[in-house]
Amino acid sequence: MITVKASHKIFTCTEVASLTGICTGHLQNLVKRHRLGFISRTGTLENHAEQWLFTSHDLMVLAMLFQPCAH
């Protein structure tokens, strides 16, 4: 069971990985395949960064459907 604050609405990829036990590499493959989460693009045109963000619903789906990584 995962317990988070009710006020915590958006989770980063690192937070989801630490809460679910799924490594970031597998997590990014899973969310692309199952269309979970969304990408936030920040920065300027020359130097932009993409970050995967997840809602509490996405976190619940990941925790229920996928096992933590064994490696």
PyMOL Python script that loads the backbone (N, CA, C, O; Angstrom):
from pymol import cmd

cmd.read_pdbstr("""\
ATOM      1  N   MET A   1       0.840  -1.171   0.000  1.00  0.00           N
ATOM      2  CA  MET A   1       0.000   0.000   0.000  1.00  0.00           C
ATOM      3  C   MET A   1       0.888   1.238   0.000  1.00  0.00           C
ATOM      4  O   MET A   1       1.895   1.295   0.705  1.00  0.00           O
ATOM      5  N   ILE A   2       0.504   2.218  -0.793  1.00  0.00           N
ATOM      6  CA  ILE A   2       1.242   3.472  -0.883  1.00  0.00           C
ATOM      7  C   ILE A   2       0.425   4.561  -0.205  1.00  0.00           C
ATOM      8  O   ILE A   2      -0.764   4.721  -0.481  1.00  0.00           O
ATOM      9  N   THR A   3       1.064   5.299   0.676  1.00  0.00           N
ATOM     10  CA  THR A   3       0.398   6.395   1.372  1.00  0.00           C
ATOM     11  C   THR A   3       1.048   7.710   0.978  1.00  0.00           C
ATOM     12  O   THR A   3       2.259   7.881   1.119  1.00  0.00           O
ATOM     13  N   VAL A   4       0.243   8.635   0.485  1.00  0.00           N
ATOM     14  CA  VAL A   4       0.729   9.973   0.121  1.00  0.00           C
ATOM     15  C   VAL A   4      -0.221  11.014   0.709  1.00  0.00           C
ATOM     16  O   VAL A   4      -1.359  10.702   1.058  1.00  0.00           O
ATOM     17  N   LYS A   5       0.255  12.238   0.813  1.00  0.00           N
ATOM     18  CA  LYS A   5      -0.570  13.331   1.314  1.00  0.00           C
ATOM     19  C   LYS A   5      -1.674  13.646   0.306  1.00  0.00           C
ATOM     20  O   LYS A   5      -1.460  13.540  -0.902  1.00  0.00           O
ATOM     21  N   ALA A   6      -2.829  14.025   0.787  1.00  0.00           N
ATOM     22  CA  ALA A   6      -3.944  14.370  -0.089  1.00  0.00           C
ATOM     23  C   ALA A   6      -3.635  15.603  -0.932  1.00  0.00           C
ATOM     24  O   ALA A   6      -4.162  15.754  -2.034  1.00  0.00           O
ATOM     25  N   SER A   7      -2.784  16.479  -0.417  1.00  0.00           N
ATOM     26  CA  SER A   7      -2.443  17.692  -1.153  1.00  0.00           C
ATOM     27  C   SER A   7      -1.409  17.443  -2.251  1.00  0.00           C
ATOM     28  O   SER A   7      -1.189  18.306  -3.101  1.00  0.00           O
ATOM     29  N   HIS A   8      -0.782  16.282  -2.239  1.00  0.00           N
ATOM     30  CA  HIS A   8       0.236  15.946  -3.237  1.00  0.00           C
ATOM     31  C   HIS A   8      -0.472  15.438  -4.489  1.00  0.00           C
ATOM     32  O   HIS A   8      -0.925  14.294  -4.524  1.00  0.00           O
ATOM     33  N   LYS A   9      -0.570  16.278  -5.511  1.00  0.00           N
ATOM     34  CA  LYS A   9      -1.344  15.966  -6.714  1.00  0.00           C
ATOM     35  C   LYS A   9      -0.500  15.461  -7.875  1.00  0.00           C
ATOM     36  O   LYS A   9      -0.954  14.626  -8.656  1.00  0.00           O
ATOM     37  N   ILE A  10       0.731  15.964  -7.994  1.00  0.00           N
ATOM     38  CA  ILE A  10       1.599  15.627  -9.118  1.00  0.00           C
ATOM     39  C   ILE A  10       2.889  15.011  -8.582  1.00  0.00           C
ATOM     40  O   ILE A  10       3.464  15.495  -7.607  1.00  0.00           O
ATOM     41  N   PHE A  11       3.336  13.929  -9.238  1.00  0.00           N
ATOM     42  CA  PHE A  11       4.541  13.219  -8.821  1.00  0.00           C
ATOM     43  C   PHE A  11       5.532  13.181  -9.975  1.00  0.00           C
ATOM     44  O   PHE A  11       5.141  13.026 -11.132  1.00  0.00           O
ATOM     45  N   THR A  12       6.812  13.322  -9.657  1.00  0.00           N
ATOM     46  CA  THR A  12       7.866  13.220 -10.672  1.00  0.00           C
ATOM     47  C   THR A  12       8.204  11.750 -10.889  1.00  0.00           C
ATOM     48  O   THR A  12       7.765  10.877 -10.140  1.00  0.00           O
ATOM     49  N   CYS A  13       8.982  11.499 -11.916  1.00  0.00           N
ATOM     50  CA  CYS A  13       9.386  10.131 -12.239  1.00  0.00           C
ATOM     51  C   CYS A  13      10.195   9.515 -11.096  1.00  0.00           C
ATOM     52  O   CYS A  13      10.027   8.335 -10.788  1.00  0.00           O
ATOM     53  N   THR A  14      11.058  10.292 -10.472  1.00  0.00           N
ATOM     54  CA  THR A  14      11.871   9.780  -9.355  1.00  0.00           C
ATOM     55  C   THR A  14      11.012   9.452  -8.151  1.00  0.00           C
ATOM     56  O   THR A  14      11.247   8.448  -7.479  1.00  0.00           O
ATOM     57  N   GLU A  15      10.023  10.282  -7.868  1.00  0.00           N
ATOM     58  CA  GLU A  15       9.126  10.018  -6.741  1.00  0.00           C
ATOM     59  C   GLU A  15       8.309   8.751  -6.980  1.00  0.00           C
ATOM     60  O   GLU A  15       8.141   7.941  -6.068  1.00  0.00           O
ATOM     61  N   VAL A  16       7.804   8.577  -8.192  1.00  0.00           N
ATOM     62  CA  VAL A  16       7.025   7.381  -8.512  1.00  0.00           C
ATOM     63  C   VAL A  16       7.902   6.140  -8.431  1.00  0.00           C
ATOM     64  O   VAL A  16       7.462   5.100  -7.939  1.00  0.00           O
ATOM     65  N   ALA A  17       9.135   6.238  -8.909  1.00  0.00           N
ATOM     66  CA  ALA A  17      10.051   5.104  -8.851  1.00  0.00           C
ATOM     67  C   ALA A  17      10.337   4.709  -7.406  1.00  0.00           C
ATOM     68  O   ALA A  17      10.387   3.519  -7.094  1.00  0.00           O
ATOM     69  N   SER A  18      10.523   5.674  -6.531  1.00  0.00           N
ATOM     70  CA  SER A  18      10.811   5.345  -5.131  1.00  0.00           C
ATOM     71  C   SER A  18       9.561   4.822  -4.415  1.00  0.00           C
ATOM     72  O   SER A  18       9.675   3.975  -3.528  1.00  0.00           O
ATOM     73  N   LEU A  19       8.379   5.310  -4.782  1.00  0.00           N
ATOM     74  CA  LEU A  19       7.144   4.848  -4.140  1.00  0.00           C
ATOM     75  C   LEU A  19       6.723   3.457  -4.610  1.00  0.00           C
ATOM     76  O   LEU A  19       6.239   2.656  -3.810  1.00  0.00           O
ATOM     77  N   THR A  20       6.900   3.163  -5.894  1.00  0.00           N
ATOM     78  CA  THR A  20       6.434   1.885  -6.440  1.00  0.00           C
ATOM     79  C   THR A  20       7.502   0.802  -6.455  1.00  0.00           C
ATOM     80  O   THR A  20       7.176  -0.385  -6.470  1.00  0.00           O
ATOM     81  N   GLY A  21       8.770   1.193  -6.452  1.00  0.00           N
ATOM     82  CA  GLY A  21       9.849   0.212  -6.533  1.00  0.00           C
ATOM     83  C   GLY A  21      10.204  -0.166  -7.961  1.00  0.00           C
ATOM     84  O   GLY A  21      11.019  -1.062  -8.179  1.00  0.00           O
ATOM     85  N   ILE A  22       9.604   0.503  -8.931  1.00  0.00           N
ATOM     86  CA  ILE A  22       9.908   0.264 -10.343  1.00  0.00           C
ATOM     87  C   ILE A  22      11.041   1.201 -10.733  1.00  0.00           C
ATOM     88  O   ILE A  22      10.952   2.406 -10.502  1.00  0.00           O
ATOM     89  N   CYS A  23      12.112   0.662 -11.324  1.00  0.00           N
ATOM     90  CA  CYS A  23      13.242   1.518 -11.690  1.00  0.00           C
ATOM     91  C   CYS A  23      12.815   2.495 -12.787  1.00  0.00           C
ATOM     92  O   CYS A  23      11.845   2.245 -13.503  1.00  0.00           O
ATOM     93  N   THR A  24      13.540   3.602 -12.913  1.00  0.00           N
ATOM     94  CA  THR A  24      13.144   4.660 -13.836  1.00  0.00           C
ATOM     95  C   THR A  24      13.162   4.202 -15.296  1.00  0.00           C
ATOM     96  O   THR A  24      12.338   4.647 -16.095  1.00  0.00           O
ATOM     97  N   GLY A  25      14.084   3.328 -15.642  1.00  0.00           N
ATOM     98  CA  GLY A  25      14.133   2.810 -17.013  1.00  0.00           C
ATOM     99  C   GLY A  25      12.885   2.016 -17.364  1.00  0.00           C
ATOM    100  O   GLY A  25      12.271   2.242 -18.407  1.00  0.00           O
ATOM    101  N   HIS A  26      12.510   1.089 -16.494  1.00  0.00           N
ATOM    102  CA  HIS A  26      11.292   0.315 -16.727  1.00  0.00           C
ATOM    103  C   HIS A  26      10.051   1.188 -16.625  1.00  0.00           C
ATOM    104  O   HIS A  26       9.086   0.989 -17.363  1.00  0.00           O
ATOM    105  N   LEU A  27      10.072   2.141 -15.726  1.00  0.00           N
ATOM    106  CA  LEU A  27       8.932   3.028 -15.540  1.00  0.00           C
ATOM    107  C   LEU A  27       8.651   3.820 -16.810  1.00  0.00           C
ATOM    108  O   LEU A  27       7.497   3.931 -17.225  1.00  0.00           O
ATOM    109  N   GLN A  28       9.672   4.363 -17.423  1.00  0.00           N
ATOM    110  CA  GLN A  28       9.473   5.144 -18.645  1.00  0.00           C
ATOM    111  C   GLN A  28       8.976   4.265 -19.788  1.00  0.00           C
ATOM    112  O   GLN A  28       8.159   4.711 -20.594  1.00  0.00           O
ATOM    113  N   ASN A  29       9.455   3.020 -19.874  1.00  0.00           N
ATOM    114  CA  ASN A  29       8.953   2.101 -20.893  1.00  0.00           C
ATOM    115  C   ASN A  29       7.487   1.755 -20.652  1.00  0.00           C
ATOM    116  O   ASN A  29       6.701   1.692 -21.597  1.00  0.00           O
ATOM    117  N   LEU A  30       7.118   1.532 -19.392  1.00  0.00           N
ATOM    118  CA  LEU A  30       5.730   1.196 -19.056  1.00  0.00           C
ATOM    119  C   LEU A  30       4.769   2.327 -19.366  1.00  0.00           C
ATOM    120  O   LEU A  30       3.699   2.099 -19.931  1.00  0.00           O
ATOM    121  N   VAL A  31       5.144   3.550 -18.999  1.00  0.00           N
ATOM    122  CA  VAL A  31       4.227   4.668 -19.203  1.00  0.00           C
ATOM    123  C   VAL A  31       4.065   5.014 -20.678  1.00  0.00           C
ATOM    124  O   VAL A  31       2.997   5.468 -21.090  1.00  0.00           O
ATOM    125  N   LYS A  32       5.090   4.810 -21.465  1.00  0.00           N
ATOM    126  CA  LYS A  32       4.966   5.038 -22.906  1.00  0.00           C
ATOM    127  C   LYS A  32       4.051   3.992 -23.528  1.00  0.00           C
ATOM    128  O   LYS A  32       3.218   4.316 -24.374  1.00  0.00           O
ATOM    129  N   ARG A  33       4.204   2.736 -23.110  1.00  0.00           N
ATOM    130  CA  ARG A  33       3.417   1.648 -23.663  1.00  0.00           C
ATOM    131  C   ARG A  33       1.951   1.720 -23.237  1.00  0.00           C
ATOM    132  O   ARG A  33       1.058   1.413 -24.026  1.00  0.00           O
ATOM    133  N   HIS A  34       1.705   2.126 -21.987  1.00  0.00           N
ATOM    134  CA  HIS A  34       0.340   2.132 -21.451  1.00  0.00           C
ATOM    135  C   HIS A  34      -0.272   3.528 -21.368  1.00  0.00           C
ATOM    136  O   HIS A  34      -1.366   3.692 -20.828  1.00  0.00           O
ATOM    137  N   ARG A  35       0.421   4.529 -21.897  1.00  0.00           N
ATOM    138  CA  ARG A  35      -0.067   5.910 -21.970  1.00  0.00           C
ATOM    139  C   ARG A  35      -0.494   6.461 -20.610  1.00  0.00           C
ATOM    140  O   ARG A  35      -1.605   6.964 -20.443  1.00  0.00           O
ATOM    141  N   LEU A  36       0.406   6.354 -19.660  1.00  0.00           N
ATOM    142  CA  LEU A  36       0.194   6.933 -18.335  1.00  0.00           C
ATOM    143  C   LEU A  36       1.105   8.145 -18.191  1.00  0.00           C
ATOM    144  O   LEU A  36       2.136   8.231 -18.858  1.00  0.00           O
ATOM    145  N   GLY A  37       0.733   9.071 -17.332  1.00  0.00           N
ATOM    146  CA  GLY A  37       1.564  10.246 -17.086  1.00  0.00           C
ATOM    147  C   GLY A  37       1.520  11.229 -18.239  1.00  0.00           C
ATOM    148  O   GLY A  37       0.813  11.028 -19.226  1.00  0.00           O
ATOM    149  N   PHE A  38       2.293  12.298 -18.092  1.00  0.00           N
ATOM    150  CA  PHE A  38       2.393  13.302 -19.149  1.00  0.00           C
ATOM    151  C   PHE A  38       3.765  13.936 -19.074  1.00  0.00           C
ATOM    152  O   PHE A  38       4.441  13.865 -18.048  1.00  0.00           O
ATOM    153  N   ILE A  39       4.171  14.556 -20.171  1.00  0.00           N
ATOM    154  CA  ILE A  39       5.496  15.160 -20.272  1.00  0.00           C
ATOM    155  C   ILE A  39       5.384  16.657 -20.060  1.00  0.00           C
ATOM    156  O   ILE A  39       4.517  17.314 -20.637  1.00  0.00           O
ATOM    157  N   SER A  40       6.269  17.193 -19.226  1.00  0.00           N
ATOM    158  CA  SER A  40       6.355  18.630 -19.011  1.00  0.00           C
ATOM    159  C   SER A  40       7.660  19.100 -19.642  1.00  0.00           C
ATOM    160  O   SER A  40       8.736  18.595 -19.323  1.00  0.00           O
ATOM    161  N   ARG A  41       7.549  20.061 -20.528  1.00  0.00           N
ATOM    162  CA  ARG A  41       8.738  20.614 -21.178  1.00  0.00           C
ATOM    163  C   ARG A  41       9.034  21.977 -20.567  1.00  0.00           C
ATOM    164  O   ARG A  41       8.166  22.847 -20.498  1.00  0.00           O
ATOM    165  N   THR A  42      10.280  22.145 -20.125  1.00  0.00           N
ATOM    166  CA  THR A  42      10.681  23.407 -19.504  1.00  0.00           C
ATOM    167  C   THR A  42      11.943  23.928 -20.179  1.00  0.00           C
ATOM    168  O   THR A  42      12.637  23.192 -20.881  1.00  0.00           O
ATOM    169  N   GLY A  43      12.227  25.191 -19.961  1.00  0.00           N
ATOM    170  CA  GLY A  43      13.449  25.782 -20.484  1.00  0.00           C
ATOM    171  C   GLY A  43      13.211  26.596 -21.734  1.00  0.00           C
ATOM    172  O   GLY A  43      12.070  26.875 -22.101  1.00  0.00           O
ATOM    173  N   THR A  44      14.300  26.977 -22.387  1.00  0.00           N
ATOM    174  CA  THR A  44      14.232  27.784 -23.604  1.00  0.00           C
ATOM    175  C   THR A  44      14.237  26.885 -24.827  1.00  0.00           C
ATOM    176  O   THR A  44      14.324  25.663 -24.706  1.00  0.00           O
ATOM    177  N   LEU A  45      14.144  27.483 -25.994  1.00  0.00           N
ATOM    178  CA  LEU A  45      14.147  26.696 -27.232  1.00  0.00           C
ATOM    179  C   LEU A  45      15.467  25.965 -27.444  1.00  0.00           C
ATOM    180  O   LEU A  45      15.480  24.837 -27.936  1.00  0.00           O
ATOM    181  N   GLU A  46      16.571  26.597 -27.078  1.00  0.00           N
ATOM    182  CA  GLU A  46      17.879  25.974 -27.277  1.00  0.00           C
ATOM    183  C   GLU A  46      18.146  24.885 -26.243  1.00  0.00           C
ATOM    184  O   GLU A  46      18.727  23.846 -26.555  1.00  0.00           O
ATOM    185  N   ASN A  47      17.719  25.136 -25.020  1.00  0.00           N
ATOM    186  CA  ASN A  47      18.034  24.224 -23.929  1.00  0.00           C
ATOM    187  C   ASN A  47      16.730  23.844 -23.219  1.00  0.00           C
ATOM    188  O   ASN A  47      16.346  24.471 -22.232  1.00  0.00           O
ATOM    189  N   HIS A  48      16.063  22.819 -23.728  1.00  0.00           N
ATOM    190  CA  HIS A  48      14.809  22.412 -23.099  1.00  0.00           C
ATOM    191  C   HIS A  48      14.967  21.043 -22.448  1.00  0.00           C
ATOM    192  O   HIS A  48      15.738  20.202 -22.910  1.00  0.00           O
ATOM    193  N   ALA A  49      14.236  20.844 -21.391  1.00  0.00           N
ATOM    194  CA  ALA A  49      14.275  19.576 -20.672  1.00  0.00           C
ATOM    195  C   ALA A  49      12.860  19.011 -20.617  1.00  0.00           C
ATOM    196  O   ALA A  49      11.884  19.748 -20.480  1.00  0.00           O
ATOM    197  N   GLU A  50      12.773  17.693 -20.726  1.00  0.00           N
ATOM    198  CA  GLU A  50      11.491  17.017 -20.624  1.00  0.00           C
ATOM    199  C   GLU A  50      11.472  16.230 -19.333  1.00  0.00           C
ATOM    200  O   GLU A  50      12.464  15.600 -18.965  1.00  0.00           O
ATOM    201  N   GLN A  51      10.354  16.266 -18.651  1.00  0.00           N
ATOM    202  CA  GLN A  51      10.222  15.537 -17.399  1.00  0.00           C
ATOM    203  C   GLN A  51       8.862  14.852 -17.384  1.00  0.00           C
ATOM    204  O   GLN A  51       7.840  15.472 -17.678  1.00  0.00           O
ATOM    205  N   TRP A  52       8.859  13.561 -17.035  1.00  0.00           N
ATOM    206  CA  TRP A  52       7.603  12.829 -16.899  1.00  0.00           C
ATOM    207  C   TRP A  52       6.973  13.179 -15.567  1.00  0.00           C
ATOM    208  O   TRP A  52       7.638  13.162 -14.532  1.00  0.00           O
ATOM    209  N   LEU A  53       5.678  13.498 -15.598  1.00  0.00           N
ATOM    210  CA  LEU A  53       4.923  13.795 -14.392  1.00  0.00           C
ATOM    211  C   LEU A  53       3.706  12.875 -14.331  1.00  0.00           C
ATOM    212  O   LEU A  53       3.170  12.477 -15.365  1.00  0.00           O
ATOM    213  N   PHE A  54       3.276  12.542 -13.121  1.00  0.00           N
ATOM    214  CA  PHE A  54       2.199  11.582 -12.933  1.00  0.00           C
ATOM    215  C   PHE A  54       1.172  12.114 -11.944  1.00  0.00           C
ATOM    216  O   PHE A  54       1.515  12.809 -10.988  1.00  0.00           O
ATOM    217  N   THR A  55      -0.085  11.780 -12.183  1.00  0.00           N
ATOM    218  CA  THR A  55      -1.148  12.118 -11.239  1.00  0.00           C
ATOM    219  C   THR A  55      -1.260  11.004 -10.209  1.00  0.00           C
ATOM    220  O   THR A  55      -0.627   9.957 -10.348  1.00  0.00           O
ATOM    221  N   SER A  56      -2.060  11.227  -9.185  1.00  0.00           N
ATOM    222  CA  SER A  56      -2.258  10.187  -8.179  1.00  0.00           C
ATOM    223  C   SER A  56      -2.966   8.980  -8.781  1.00  0.00           C
ATOM    224  O   SER A  56      -2.760   7.855  -8.326  1.00  0.00           O
ATOM    225  N   HIS A  57      -3.796   9.195  -9.795  1.00  0.00           N
ATOM    226  CA  HIS A  57      -4.458   8.083 -10.483  1.00  0.00           C
ATOM    227  C   HIS A  57      -3.428   7.216 -11.207  1.00  0.00           C
ATOM    228  O   HIS A  57      -3.488   5.988 -11.136  1.00  0.00           O
ATOM    229  N   ASP A  58      -2.482   7.856 -11.905  1.00  0.00           N
ATOM    230  CA  ASP A  58      -1.411   7.120 -12.585  1.00  0.00           C
ATOM    231  C   ASP A  58      -0.604   6.304 -11.582  1.00  0.00           C
ATOM    232  O   ASP A  58      -0.255   5.153 -11.845  1.00  0.00           O
ATOM    233  N   LEU A  59      -0.312   6.900 -10.447  1.00  0.00           N
ATOM    234  CA  LEU A  59       0.452   6.218  -9.397  1.00  0.00           C
ATOM    235  C   LEU A  59      -0.307   4.988  -8.903  1.00  0.00           C
ATOM    236  O   LEU A  59       0.295   3.934  -8.698  1.00  0.00           O
ATOM    237  N   MET A  60      -1.606   5.109  -8.711  1.00  0.00           N
ATOM    238  CA  MET A  60      -2.417   3.994  -8.247  1.00  0.00           C
ATOM    239  C   MET A  60      -2.415   2.855  -9.272  1.00  0.00           C
ATOM    240  O   MET A  60      -2.281   1.688  -8.903  1.00  0.00           O
ATOM    241  N   VAL A  61      -2.562   3.190 -10.545  1.00  0.00           N
ATOM    242  CA  VAL A  61      -2.555   2.179 -11.598  1.00  0.00           C
ATOM    243  C   VAL A  61      -1.211   1.461 -11.649  1.00  0.00           C
ATOM    244  O   VAL A  61      -1.168   0.235 -11.743  1.00  0.00           O
ATOM    245  N   LEU A  62      -0.123   2.209 -11.586  1.00  0.00           N
ATOM    246  CA  LEU A  62       1.211   1.601 -11.619  1.00  0.00           C
ATOM    247  C   LEU A  62       1.439   0.684 -10.430  1.00  0.00           C
ATOM    248  O   LEU A  62       1.999  -0.402 -10.583  1.00  0.00           O
ATOM    249  N   ALA A  63       1.015   1.106  -9.253  1.00  0.00           N
ATOM    250  CA  ALA A  63       1.221   0.314  -8.049  1.00  0.00           C
ATOM    251  C   ALA A  63       0.392  -0.977  -8.061  1.00  0.00           C
ATOM    252  O   ALA A  63       0.827  -2.003  -7.540  1.00  0.00           O
ATOM    253  N   MET A  64      -0.786  -0.920  -8.651  1.00  0.00           N
ATOM    254  CA  MET A  64      -1.663  -2.100  -8.651  1.00  0.00           C
ATOM    255  C   MET A  64      -1.309  -3.091  -9.762  1.00  0.00           C
ATOM    256  O   MET A  64      -1.433  -4.299  -9.561  1.00  0.00           O
ATOM    257  N   LEU A  65      -0.881  -2.619 -10.903  1.00  0.00           N
ATOM    258  CA  LEU A  65      -0.689  -3.497 -12.052  1.00  0.00           C
ATOM    259  C   LEU A  65       0.733  -4.023 -12.224  1.00  0.00           C
ATOM    260  O   LEU A  65       0.920  -5.081 -12.825  1.00  0.00           O
ATOM    261  N   PHE A  66       1.721  -3.327 -11.723  1.00  0.00           N
ATOM    262  CA  PHE A  66       3.104  -3.694 -11.998  1.00  0.00           C
ATOM    263  C   PHE A  66       3.865  -3.994 -10.725  1.00  0.00           C
ATOM    264  O   PHE A  66       3.716  -3.299  -9.720  1.00  0.00           O
ATOM    265  N   GLN A  67       4.679  -5.031 -10.775  1.00  0.00           N
ATOM    266  CA  GLN A  67       5.509  -5.448  -9.639  1.00  0.00           C
ATOM    267  C   GLN A  67       6.769  -4.598  -9.570  1.00  0.00           C
ATOM    268  O   GLN A  67       7.243  -4.103 -10.593  1.00  0.00           O
ATOM    269  N   PRO A  68       7.322  -4.422  -8.355  1.00  0.00           N
ATOM    270  CA  PRO A  68       8.606  -3.710  -8.230  1.00  0.00           C
ATOM    271  C   PRO A  68       9.717  -4.487  -8.950  1.00  0.00           C
ATOM    272  O   PRO A  68       9.644  -5.708  -9.084  1.00  0.00           O
ATOM    273  N   CYS A  69      10.722  -3.779  -9.401  1.00  0.00           N
ATOM    274  CA  CYS A  69      11.846  -4.411 -10.098  1.00  0.00           C
ATOM    275  C   CYS A  69      12.649  -5.274  -9.110  1.00  0.00           C
ATOM    276  O   CYS A  69      12.796  -4.931  -7.937  1.00  0.00           O
ATOM    277  N   ALA A  70      13.157  -6.385  -9.614  1.00  0.00           N
ATOM    278  CA  ALA A  70      13.908  -7.316  -8.777  1.00  0.00           C
ATOM    279  C   ALA A  70      15.424  -7.065  -8.857  1.00  0.00           C
ATOM    280  O   ALA A  70      16.189  -7.657  -8.095  1.00  0.00           O
ATOM    281  N   HIS A  71      15.846  -6.216  -9.750  1.00  0.00           N
ATOM    282  CA  HIS A  71      17.298  -5.984  -9.903  1.00  0.00           C
ATOM    283  C   HIS A  71      17.784  -4.824  -9.108  1.00  0.00           C
ATOM    284  O   HIS A  71      18.974  -4.510  -9.137  1.00  0.00           O
TER     285      HIS A  71
END
""", "prot")
cmd.dss("prot")
cmd.show_as("cartoon", "prot")
cmd.util.cbc("prot")
cmd.orient("prot")
